[in-house]
């Protein structure tokens, strides 16, 4: 028999304040908040974000059920005005038949055989960056990785002729993401769309810059295509895509998917690499094993796409960095009629959440959860995590389309740069800022040392 959730207030959960619910604690530190729910109340915890009833699930099998049921008995949660302004109606937020159509059009552009064609650009950009560094130099790791992945994202998404548009796109994206996070973690989330706050005005200006820059690049691609030019970037593939009725993506759809792919190809990888360098700096044994693998497999040459599978330790370093600092740190969906998780009926309208950050740091699934141990991912390791406990890119039918791109990019960039330098970030780890992705809260200074 299926059990039904108890009425609000009869299950154990944190104290809720009138009107705002648990918003103050969530806004103050959402990562600590979800860990406190898991540790203090268990694997199924009711809480409130404003007037909305929520449940946090912390078991991998429950997270897997949630991720697998989106588009069936759950729908993606609406994350506010700012989120919609930035991502529009792209594949991340679309639902139903619209989502199925867009995913079918976008997915071919990021399949493994297409990612292969972008590997050379990843390696070339990383090598150019490493050659510009100097022994003993001081850098901000996060800034360097962000600049690198921006260049790779612009070149693979828009083509080399768009390289001069990196600066305005980057600046506008940074502003848009700051305002998105500020709204999501504040009372602005509950304001109707017509209310104009200073933050929303800044958001509109940033989005207008993005719209202008992307529209310019789209026009250039259309002109080149009309002239018979063949291009191999992601935008060209999107322009050529046709649905089952033979219809292409509209200008608005091209804009929305370009923004989505840019964020997936840039933000995810830059933060993953930043955390990986910091973790390696504090783990000389792991760093030495990385150097040994790169010397043995590459023998002084630059890596290629095929080397992704030949560098298991490098992949494990990236995978462990993604465990400790998952870019997708929060996942949510809203229950529809007939929704259930773990054999329990979830009333329609309830938002069910799961936190990869919290799950990845749960000692039940990962022994020594706070320790950086790439060896836990060895093929013969005895403590491999249970299925669905590692979900840095989400999962189910709505898993991040750019996951393969991000993994290949992170491994190849790490392999290239680690041949040039060791990045000594010092003993103090950077504070974490849970934005659209899990970012360092400030600069991550490092000294460059030859291997």
Number of C-alpha atoms within 10 A of each C-alpha: 5 9 11 12 14 11 8 13 12 9 14 15 20 19 11 17 13 9 12 16 19 19 21 18 16 17 17 12 14 19 20 14 18 24 18 14 22 22 13 13 15 15 16 22 21 23 25 23 21 20 13 13 16 21 19 24 25 26 21 22 16 20 29 19 16 29 23 17 20 23 19 14 18 26 21 19 16 12 14 17 21 26 21 15 18 23 19 20 20 25 26 20 19 17 17 11 10 13 18 15 17 21 19 15 21 24 13 16 22 19 15 12 10 16 20 16 14 23 22 16 18 25 23 15 17 23 18 13 17 16 11 7 16 14 12 14 11 16 18 16 24 25 16 15 22 21 18 20 27 24 25 28 25 24 21 23 24 25 19 14 12 18 15 11 16 17 13 14 22 18 13 19 20 13 17 25 19 16 21 25 19 17 21 20 19 16 14 19 19 15 13 10 12 7 8 12 11 9 17 20 12 16 24 19 14 23 21 15 16 22 18 13 17 22 16 13 17 20 12 15 22 14 12 14 15 10 9 9 10 11 14 15 20 25 24 20 18 21 18 12 17 17 12 9 6 7 9 16 19 10 13 14 17 20 23 23 23 22 22 21 23 23 19 21 26 23 22 28 29 26 26 28 25 22 28 22 25 24 24 21 20 17 13 11 11 20 20 13 13 24 18 13 18 24 13 11 13 18 10 10 11 17 23 15 19 10 17 19 11 15 20 17 21 24 23 19 27 23 23 24 26 27 25 25 25 28 28 21 24 21 20 23 23 22 26 19 13 12 21 23 18 16 12 13 17 25 18 15 18 19 25 25 22 27 26 30 25 22 28 27 21 20 11 14 20 20 15 12 16 13 12 19 18 18 16 18 19 13 9 9 10 9 13 16 17 12 11 20 23 24 25 25 23 24 19 18 14 20 15 18 23 21 19 16 20 22 20 24 28 26 26 25 25 21 26 25 20 19 20 19 19 20 24 21 23 14 10 9 14 18 11 15 16 18 20 19 21 22 23 19 13 13 13 22 18 21 18 19 16 12 12
